[in-house]
Amino acid sequence: MKTGIVLDRLSQKELRQWRSIEHLIRTSRPDGTFSYPTLSGLWEWAGHSGNAIYIELSSPDCAAMGTAGKFLIERFDPQAARHVGVIRLCVGNIDRRAPDGGGTRADGFVRLGGLGKTERYAEVLGHELAHAAYDFASPERARMVQERVEAVSAQFVTHRAEHGNEPLDPALQQSLEERDALLEELEAHADSIELLVWRELAQRRAKLN
């Protein structure tokens, strides 16, 4: 069974795009250390975690949600021996983002700002790898994400498909509120890691320019 970063779902064109991201991650300084230590550290974790993380560079979800990326748990292993996840990088959506990124935050973070195309893909990858590492850090957390996020979201989609905009029943409403609270925690963590990735990418680009 495959583990680490799995590229089976990529077309030949997508593989070429992916190789450019991979090449950037492996860029090193003259002293042999990685140029982007946060990103390369996440990359090394993914390769040695024992889990399988599939990469997708296109998905119907991308067009529907307009998002830059997404991490999903496809299979939860109760024994924590081999979870299966997928990282979707929505390259078309990333390409359409404004050159100055998504606005400057108080901490100076300018999401996707000041970066080239491959660097932008790498920043989003860092965000999604942060999700993967955090979600798979313990069997309890992986189970919680699977049950409170993946399963509840699927229930919500099914409800809307069957009942349209009818009011939600109290149990599903409560589950959605718990899901959203957990998502806020997960996103805050991934954003904090993405900030480090962005700084490393932006700083090196500034030096090269």
C-alpha positions in Angstrom: 0.0 0.0 0.0 1.3 3.4 -0.9 2.3 6.0 1.7 3.6 9.5 1.6 2.8 11.9 -1.2 0.9 10.0 -3.9 0.6 11.4 -7.5 -1.5 8.7 -9.1 -4.4 11.1 -9.7 -2.4 13.7 -11.7 -2.4 13.9 -15.5 0.9 14.3 -17.4 0.3 18.1 -17.6 -0.4 18.2 -13.9 2.7 16.2 -13.1 4.8 18.8 -14.8 3.1 21.5 -12.7 3.7 19.4 -9.6 7.4 18.8 -10.4 7.9 22.6 -10.5 6.5 22.8 -6.9 8.6 19.9 -5.8 11.7 21.5 -7.2 11.0 24.7 -5.3 10.5 22.8 -2.0 13.9 21.1 -2.5 15.8 24.3 -3.2 18.7 24.6 -0.9 21.1 27.3 0.4 24.9 27.2 -0.2 25.3 25.6 3.2 23.0 22.7 2.2 20.1 23.7 4.3 16.6 24.1 2.8 15.7 27.5 1.5 12.1 27.1 2.9 12.5 25.2 6.1 8.9 25.3 7.2 7.6 24.0 3.8 10.4 21.4 3.5 9.7 20.2 7.1 6.0 19.6 6.2 7.1 17.9 3.0 9.4 15.6 5.0 6.7 14.8 7.5 4.3 13.9 4.7 6.9 11.5 3.2 7.6 9.7 6.4 4.3 9.9 8.4 3.1 6.4 7.2 -0.1 8.0 5.8 -1.1 8.3 2.2 -1.7 11.9 0.9 -3.0 12.1 -2.6 -2.4 15.2 -4.6 -5.1 16.7 -7.0 -4.6 19.8 -9.0 -8.2 20.0 -10.4 -11.6 19.1 -9.0 -15.2 20.0 -9.4 -15.0 21.3 -5.8 -12.6 24.0 -7.0 -15.0 25.5 -9.5 -17.9 25.2 -7.1 -16.3 26.7 -4.0 -13.8 29.2 -5.6 -11.2 28.1 -3.0 -7.4 28.0 -3.3 -7.0 24.6 -1.7 -8.5 21.9 0.5 -7.5 19.0 2.7 -9.9 16.1 3.2 -9.6 12.8 5.1 -10.7 10.1 2.7 -10.2 7.2 5.0 -9.7 7.2 8.8 -7.7 4.3 10.2 -8.8 3.6 13.8 -5.4 2.0 14.4 -3.7 5.2 13.1 -1.4 3.0 11.0 -2.3 4.5 7.6 -4.9 7.3 7.2 -5.7 8.4 3.7 -6.1 12.1 2.8 -6.2 14.2 -0.3 -4.8 17.7 -0.9 -6.5 19.6 -3.7 -4.6 22.6 -5.1 -7.0 24.7 -7.2 -4.4 26.1 -9.5 -6.9 27.9 -11.7 -8.3 29.8 -8.7 -4.8 30.6 -7.4 -3.8 32.0 -10.8 -6.9 34.3 -10.8 -6.1 35.8 -7.4 -5.0 39.5 -7.5 -1.2 40.0 -7.8 -1.2 41.8 -4.4 -2.8 38.7 -2.7 -5.7 38.9 -0.3 -5.0 42.1 1.7 -2.5 42.8 4.4 -3.2 41.6 8.0 -2.0 43.2 11.2 1.0 40.8 11.4 2.1 41.8 7.9 0.8 38.6 6.2 -0.2 39.2 2.6 -1.8 35.9 1.4 -0.2 35.0 -2.0 1.2 38.5 -2.2 4.5 39.3 -3.9 5.0 35.8 -5.1 5.5 34.0 -8.5 3.1 31.4 -9.8 4.9 28.3 -8.4 5.6 30.1 -5.1 1.8 30.7 -4.7 1.1 27.0 -5.3 3.7 26.2 -2.7 2.2 28.6 -0.2 -1.3 27.0 -0.6 0.4 23.5 -0.4 2.0 24.6 2.9 -1.4 25.5 4.3 -3.0 22.2 3.3 0.0 20.2 4.6 -0.4 22.0 7.9 -4.0 20.7 8.0 -2.8 17.2 7.2 -0.1 17.2 9.9 -2.4 18.7 12.5 -5.4 16.4 11.7 -3.2 13.3 11.7 -1.2 14.1 14.8 -3.3 11.8 16.9 -6.0 9.2 16.3 -8.4 11.2 18.5 -8.0 14.3 16.4 -8.3 12.5 13.1 -11.5 10.8 14.4 -12.9 14.1 15.6 -12.2 15.8 12.2 -13.7 12.9 10.3 -16.8 12.8 12.5 -17.4 16.5 13.1 -16.3 17.9 9.8 -16.4 15.4 6.9 -19.4 13.4 8.1 -21.5 16.4 9.2 -20.7 18.3 6.0 -21.9 15.2 4.0 -25.1 15.1 6.1 -25.7 18.8 5.4 -25.3 18.3 1.6 -27.7 15.4 1.7 -30.3 17.3 3.6 -30.2 20.2 1.2 -30.4 17.9 -1.8 -33.5 16.1 -0.3 -35.2 19.0 1.5 -34.0 22.2 -0.3 -34.0 25.2 2.0 -36.3 23.8 4.6 -35.3 24.5 8.2 -32.6 22.2 9.6 -33.6 19.9 12.4 -32.1 20.9 15.8 -29.7 18.0 15.9 -28.1 18.8 12.5 -28.0 22.5 13.4 -26.1 21.7 16.6 -23.7 19.5 14.7 -23.1 22.3 12.2 -22.3 24.7 15.0 -19.8 22.3 16.5 -18.3 21.7 13.0 -17.9 25.4 12.4 -16.2 25.9 15.8 -13.7 23.1 15.0 -13.1 24.5 11.5 -12.2 27.8 13.1 -9.6 26.2 15.3 -8.2 24.2 12.4 -8.0 27.2 10.1 -6.3 29.3 12.7 -3.6 26.7 13.1 -3.1 26.3 9.3 -3.0 30.1 8.8 -0.3 30.4 11.4 1.9 27.9 9.5 1.0 29.5 6.2 2.3 32.8 7.5 5.7 31.2 8.1 5.7 29.6 4.7 4.8 32.9 3.0 7.5 34.8 4.9 10.2 32.3 3.8 9.0 32.5 0.2 8.7 36.3 0.2 12.1 36.8 1.9 14.0 34.7 -0.6 12.2 36.3 -3.5 13.2 39.7 -2.2 16.8 38.6 -1.9 16.9 37.2 -5.4 15.4 40.4 -6.8 
